[in-house]
Amino acid sequence: MSLLLVLSLMACKGDRGPQGPAGINILGQVFETTINFGPGNNFSAFIDFPSNVEVYESDAVLVYLLEEVVDGDIDVWTPLPQTYFINGQGTMIYSFNHSFLDLKIFLDGDFPLGNLSSAFTQNQTFRIAVVPSEYANDNVSMEELMASDKVEWIN
């Protein structure tokens, strides 16, 4: 019986419905930079967003450290902030802050950063991702938001 129902539904044809509205495809933008940290730049670097990367105040900015390269060409990225426990010295952290104009990547620690090996300070590559976002207009609870018609569910 169910086989007959499936076959009959597969055989039904009709006019094609109207075209739906065009969807939007918004992708974040990513760029990379390599930094040398030292006393001359106070173990920090300011990075201007490239002119082809548009950043708004509401956008989320994420920064990743190139931790290692596996098998010669597979990059392994670690999100900042990232803390390291340096034997015999203390704790060191890669961190960042940003505005919609630029961002600052910096080292911080509980010991003199000049004591760090060059493995932590030289040729450090970072991937910066700008994720388009917008401010929420309402101050609603999660329950109210999930029950509202303002949420579009994507399956």
N, C-alpha and C positions, 0 to 999 in steps of 0.2 A: 504494500500500500504506500509506504513512504517513498519507495523508488518511483512509483507512478507519479506521486506528487512532485518530486524533484524534477522528473523528466518534463512534466507539464509546465512547471514554472520556467524551466530553461528554454522552452519553445515559445514563450510569450514574447512578442515584440510589439513595439509601439513607436510613436514619434519621439524623437529625442527632445528632452526638456530644454528650457532656455539656459543659456550660458550664465553661470554664476558670476558674481563680482570678482574682479581681479584680486588675487591675494597679494600680500606684501612679503618681501623677502629681505629682512634686515640682518646683516651679518656684522659681527664685531670686526674690528681691525687689529692687526697684530704687526709689531715691528720688533727688531732686535738691536741691541747695542752692546758694545764691549767696553768695560771700564777698568782702569787701573786706580786703585785706592792707595793713598799715602798721606803723609803729613802735609804735603803741599796743597792738597785739595780737602784737607780736614777729614779724610776717609769718607768722602761723599762726592756725589756728582749730580748736577742738575741736568735734566734731559728735557729739551723742548719737544713737544709733539711735532712730528713731521707735518708739513703744510697740507699733505694729502690725507691726513687723519683728522677728522672733525670731532672735537670733544666738547660735550655740553656739561654743565655743572651737575646734572643728575646722572651722568654716565658712571658706570662702575669701571675702575681701573685696577687691573690685576697685574702683578709682576712675578715672574718665575726666574729662578736661577738655573743655568745649565749645570746640572750636577755631574753628569758624565756622558760619554758617548760610548755606546755598546756596539759591538760587532762592526766598528768602523764608521757606521753612518746612522745609528739610531740614537737620537737625542733623548736624554732623560731630564725632565724639568721638575724642579721643586718649587712650590709656591712660597712667596715671602709673606710674613717674616719667617726666617729660618735660623734656628739657634744651633750653635756648635759648642761643645764642651771641650776645651783645649787642655790637655793634660798638663798639670803643673802651672797653668796660667790662670784659667778661669773660664768665663762664659763670653762668647762673642756671637753677635746676631747681625744678619743682613736684614735691613728693613727699608721701608719707603713711606713717603707721603706724597700727596699730589693735589693740584688744583686742576681746573680745566685748561690751564695754559701750559703747565709743565709738571714734571715730577722730580723728586729727589730720592736717590737711592743712597743709603748710607750704612756704614758699619758702626756698631756700638758694642761696648764690652765693659767688663768690670776689672780690666787690667789695661796697661798702656798698649794701644793698638799698634804702636811701632814695633812691638815684639812679635807680631804675627809673621808667619812665614809667607813668602810670595805666593804660595799655593792658594792663599785666601785673599790676596790683595791684587794680584796681577792678572790681566786678561780674563776678567770675570764677565761672562756673557749673560745677558738678561733678555727675556722675552716679555714685552709689555703688551697686554691685551686691553683694548678699550671696548667695553660691552655696552651697547646702546641701552639706555634705561630712561624712564621718565618718572617724575615724582607722582606718587599716588595723590589723588584729589580729595579723597574722603578719609576720615579718621575712623575706620570701621574695624570691628573685630574679625578674626579669621572666619568665624561661624557666619557672620553677616555677609562677608565677602563671598564665601562659598555658596550661600543661598541666593545671592543677588543675580540679576540678569546682566550685570556688568562684566561677568567672567565668561570668556569664551573658552570652552573646553576643546582641546585638541586630542584626537584619538590616533 
